[in-house]
Amino acid sequence: MREYSIMKQLSYRTGSVTMFATLFISFSRAIADDFPTTPNTSTTTNDQSGFSQEAGLSANDKAISERDRAEIGGRVRIEGVYTQTTKQKPADANMKNGSGAELYLDAKSESGVRSFLRIRMEQSAAGVSATSATSAAGTDASTSPSLSVDEAKIQATLWHKLFLTAGRQKMKFGAAKFFNPTDFPNQQMRDPFAREDRRPGVDALKLHLPLEDMNIYAIALASKSEVFGDTAGYGRAEFAFSGGEVSVSALSKRNQTTKYGIDASAAVRDIDAYTEVAFDDHERYSAGFTYDVQISDSDAISLGAEYHHNGNGLAGSSQYFGALASGTHTPLTLGRDYAAATIYLAKPQWLKHSTLIFSTIANTADNSATLVPQIFHEITPEITASAQLMMPAGKSDGEFRMMNVLTQATLALEAIF
């Protein structure tokens, strides 16, 4: 009897290990959707091939694994940043290496509930940035590694028509490409030169009601003060029409001026035009367009331009250092008026695995600018190499020349898994 019990326990443990290994191998990469989705379980009870008792996973176990499907993935990034100031020889320039990684877990149930977690780890390649004026010239920012929760959210569909998202979540509102004055929920400005939004998520409770030709959002935003009464409320309504969309929004918080916003986008023949206007203590607005120029049967260059007016900005560079020292302004919000332009060419026939981008932003109040050419090359479907140059230009006391940067080059290698 004892030998029989031991054999029974071994058989049980072997079956458990086999089941765990099978479930682990079934994990695959996932891209976060905006709304919960329900996995296809139509073959759960009909297709039992390879899942018999002899294979180590019963039909019932397979049904459970199909019901609550989890996915895992992420990316790893390695980069080097070369920064040369105006008085440095190339051999004496600053060179820093950095790395980062993100890991996400995405679980979807048959009932439509979705749980998503994304963790980000960063060891920054610190250096004097051509678009940053927050550190003293010639000094490095902290290179201590950081670990943060980028997203942690639960999504569900209520009554088959109302979408709920609770927790830390990424959101971006507004029609503009470089500057988004009506993106009220985000406290941090998006990096206009980054291909993806690397800002951390916002702690919020979001309700989204899609209607015919209309979307309604109601969002409660957690306060950093951890006081319940400081919770902010954000509302947004989007109205679609033939060839475009108009949105109205508002953010209200105790002891603060209510912010109101309007943004719109429309196709005017071959031009996609857009605008955003935000009203609070001072008016802020952006306006721009994109236009595709066909250069061959399969290739087109996308051209874009944008103007941004910042009512909170400063009229001249003489006030910059005082504002930065007091913390009342951040980079790309110092000036009163900005102009931006971009040229985008994705995977042309003569460079099938590469994307070329040239962008520039100018502070028209102090006549300074930064020029940023970029190339992204897909080595394999999982590995991308990129190179970026930042070249400040204009007056030496302008916003983009304050750090005395002559050029900054970034080489990076990124792999997804």
N, C-alpha and C positions, 0 to 999 in steps of 0.2 A: 504493500500500500504506500509506503514512504517513497519508493522509487517511482511509483505512478504519479504521486503528488509533485515530486521534483520535475518529472518530465512535463507534466501539465503546466507548471509555472514557467519552465523554459520556453514551451511552445507559445504561451501567452505573451512573454516578453519579446520573443522573436517577431510575433505578429505585430506588436506595438511599434517596434523599431522600424519594421517594413512600412507600416502605415505612415509614420512620421517622415520617413525618407521620401515616400511617394508624394506626400503633401508638399514637402520642401521643394522638390524638383519642379512641381507644378507652378511655383511662383514665377511671375513674369513682370516685365516693366509695365508701368502704367503712367498715363498722363492725366492730371487732375482735370475733370470736367467741372463745369460751373454748377451742374445740378446732379442729384443722385440718379443713378441708373440701376436697372435691375438686370442681373446676369441671366443669360439664356439657359434655362434648366429643362428645356423641352426633351432632352435626351437622357434625363437622369434615370428614369426607370426602364427605358427601352434598350439603350445601348449598354450592355453589361460586359462587353468584350474586354478580357484582360483583368476583370475585377471579380473573379470567382473566389470561392473560399480557398482553393488551391493556390491562387496568386497572392494571398496574404491580405487582401482587402475585400471585405464583403460588399454586396450590393447596397446594404443599408449604410455602411461606412462611406461609400462613394456618394450616396445621396446627401449625407450630412456635409461632406466636403464641397459638393456643388452648391448647397444651400447658402453656406457662409464662406464665400470665396475671398481670400486675401491675396494681395499682390505686394511685392517689395521691389524697390529700385532706388536709383540715385545717380550721383555723378561725382567725379573727382576732378579737381582743377589744380594744375601746377603752373606757376607763373614767375617771371623775372621782370623787374622794373628797373630801367636804366634812366637816371635823371641827371642832366648836366645843366648847371647854372651858368649865367652869362660870363662869369669870371673864372670858370674852371676849364682846365684842359680835358680832352676826352678821357685820358688815362686816369684822371683824378675824380671823375664823375661818380656819383652815388649809384651802387648796384645792390639791390635787395631781392631776395627770393621769398616766395610765399606759396602757400597751398591752402586748399579748402576742399570740403566735401559736404555733400548733403545726402541724407538717407530718408526715404519715405516709406510708409506703410499705408496701404489703401485697402480697406475691407468693405465689401458690399454684401448686403443680405438680400434674400429673396423678397422681403417685405419692402425694399426700397430704401432702407436706412444705410447710410454710408458713414464710415469713420475714417478720418485721414490725419496722418501725423507726418510732419516734415521737420527734421532736425538738421541744423547747419553748423558746421565746424569751420573756423577760419583761422589761418595763421597769415596775417596780412603782409604783403610785400610793401612795407612802409617807405615813403619817399615824399619829396616835395611835389605836390600835384600842380599841374598847370591850371586846374579849375578849382583849387582849394586855397583859401586864404585864412585858414583857421589855425595854422601853426607858424611859428617864426621861421624865417628863411634860414635854410641850411640845417635845420633840426629834423629829427625823425619822430614820427608818431610812435605810440607804443606798439610793439610787435608781439605782445603776449597773445597766445592762442585763446580763442573764444568759442564757447559752445552755447547755442541758443535754439529755442523752439521757434521755427519759422512759421509753422502752421500747426494747429491742433483743433480740429473742428468735427462736428457731427452734422450731417445733413439728412433731412427727411422731407417727405412729401405729405402734406396734410390735406385730407379730403380730395385727393387727386387733382388739386389745383393751386395750392399754396405751398411754396418752397421755403423751408426753414433751414438756416445755417447758424449754428451756435459755436462760439469759441474763437480762437485766433485764426483769422482768415485773410487772404489777400483780396483786395478790391481796388479798382481804379475807375474813376468816373471822369467824364469830360471828353471832348472831341479833338483837342489839340494834340500835337505830336511832341513838342519840346516842353512847353509850359502848360500846366493844367490849373488855372486859378480856381476852378470850381470843384476840384477834387478835395472837398472839405474833410472827409474822414481820415485822410492820410496827413499826419503831422510832418512827415519827411518828404522832401521833393524827390521825384524820381530822377536817377542819373540819365540825362538825355542822350548820352553816348553809349549806354549799355544796350545790348540786344535784348536782354530780358530784365524784368523788374526784380531787383534784388532786395527791395525793401522788406523788412519783416512784416508779418501780418498784423492786422488790427484786431484787438479784442472787442468782439461785438456780438450782438444778437440781430440777425438779419431776416426779414420776411420779404419775399419776392412774389408778387401776384402778377402773372402774365395774363393779359387780356387781348382781345382782338385789336391789333394795331396800337397796343399800349402796354407799358410795363410800369408797375408801381412798386417802390421800395420803401420800407420802413425799417430803420436801423437804430438800435440803442448802442452807444459807444461807451465803453468803460472808461472811467477817469483814472489818471495816474495818481490823483490824490487819494484814491481809495475811499472817497466819501460818496455815499449813495446819491446825495443831492446834486453832485457834480456830473452825474451821468448826462451825456449829450444826446440829443435826438436829431436824427438826420432823415429827411424825406426827399424822395425823388420820383418824378413822373416823366416817362419818356413817351412821346407821341410820334409814330411813324407815318410818313406820307409818301406819295410817289416820288422816289428819287432822293429821299432824305429823312431826317429825324430832328425833332426839337425836344429839348428836355428842360424842365424847371426843377430847382432843388433849393433846400434850405437846411441850415444847421443851427440849432438853438442850444445854448448852454447857460446855466445860471451865472449871473454877474458878468456876462460877456455880450457884446453886440451880436445880434443874430445875423448870420451870413446868408445872403441870397445869391442864386446863380442861375444863369441861362446859358445853354450851349446848343449849337445847331450844326448840322452838316448836310450838304446837298451836292448832287452831281449837276454841274452846269456844262452840258455837252461832254467834252473829254476831261474836264477839270473837276476834281473833288475839292470843294471849298468847305471851310469850317470856321467856327468862331466860338469863343467862350467869354462871358462877362460875369464877374463876381462883384458883389456889393457888400461891403462891411464898413469899416472906418474910412477906407479909401477904395476907390474904384481900381480894379485890375481886370485886364482883358487881353485875350490873344486872338489872332486871326491869321489864317494861312490857307495854303492849297497844296495839292499834289497833282502832278501831271505826268502821264506816261508817254515817252517818245519811242516809237517802234523803230528799231535799228536793223532788224532782220525779220524773217518770217516767224522766228521763235523767241527772239530776244527784244527786251524793251528796257530803257533806262527810266527810272522813276525819279522825277525832280520834285523837290518840295521847298517851300519857303514859309516863314512864319514871323510875325511881329508880336511883341509882348510889351504891354505897358503895365508897370508896377507902381501904383499910387503910393506905396509905402517906401519906394526907393529913394536914393540920394541923388541929387543933381550933379555932384562933382566928387572927384577923388579925394579932395582935401578932408572929407568927413569919414572916409572909409575906415581908417585905423581905429578911430574912436568908437565907431559903431561895432566893429569886430571885437574890440576889447570889452565892450559892455555886454556883448552877446545879443544885441538887438537885431542884427542882420546875419545872414548866412550867405555863402557863395551862391551866385546866380539870383540873389534877391537884393544885392547892394544897389544896383543901378535902377534908374527910373524907366529906361527904355532899352529893349534888346531886339536884335534881328538875328534870325537863324536860317540856315539853308542846308539842304542835303541832296546828295546824288547817290542813287542806289541801283546797283546792277547785280542781279542774282543769277548765278550759274550760266553764264553765256556759253555758246557753242565752243568757243575757243578756250574756255576755262571752265569746263563742265562741273567741276567739284568745288568751285570757289565763289564767294560772294564779296563784292567790292562796295565799300561805303565811304563817302567823303562828306563830312559834316563840318559846319562852322557855326559859332555863336559869337556875336559882337555886342559889346556894351556901347550903344551909340552915344551915351552921355559922356563917356571919357575916352572914346575912340580907341578901345582895346578889343582884342578878339583872340580866339583860340581856334586853330585849324586842326582837324582830326581825321586823317585818312586811316582806314581799317581794311583788313582782308581776313576772311574766314575760309579756311580750306578743309574740306572733309576728306581726311585720309582714309578712313573706313566709315561705314554707317555709324559706328560707335565712338570714333575718335575724331576730334576737330582741333586743328591748330589755328592760332590767330596771331595777328600782329597789329599793333596800334601805335601811332605817333600822335603826340600832342605838341603843337608848336604855337606858343603864344606870339602875338604880334601887337603892334600899336604903341601907344605912349607908355613910358616906363613907370608912371604912377597910376596906370589904369588897373582895373580889377584883375585882368588876366596876366598882368606883368608884375604884380606886387611881390611875387615870390622869386623874381629874377630867374625864372626857369627859361633856359634856351631851348631845350627839347626834352621830352620824356617818351621813352619807348617801352612798350609792354609786349612781351612774348609769352604766350600761354598755350597749354595743352590741356584739353578737357576730354574726359571719357565718360560715357554713360553706361550704366549696367542695370 
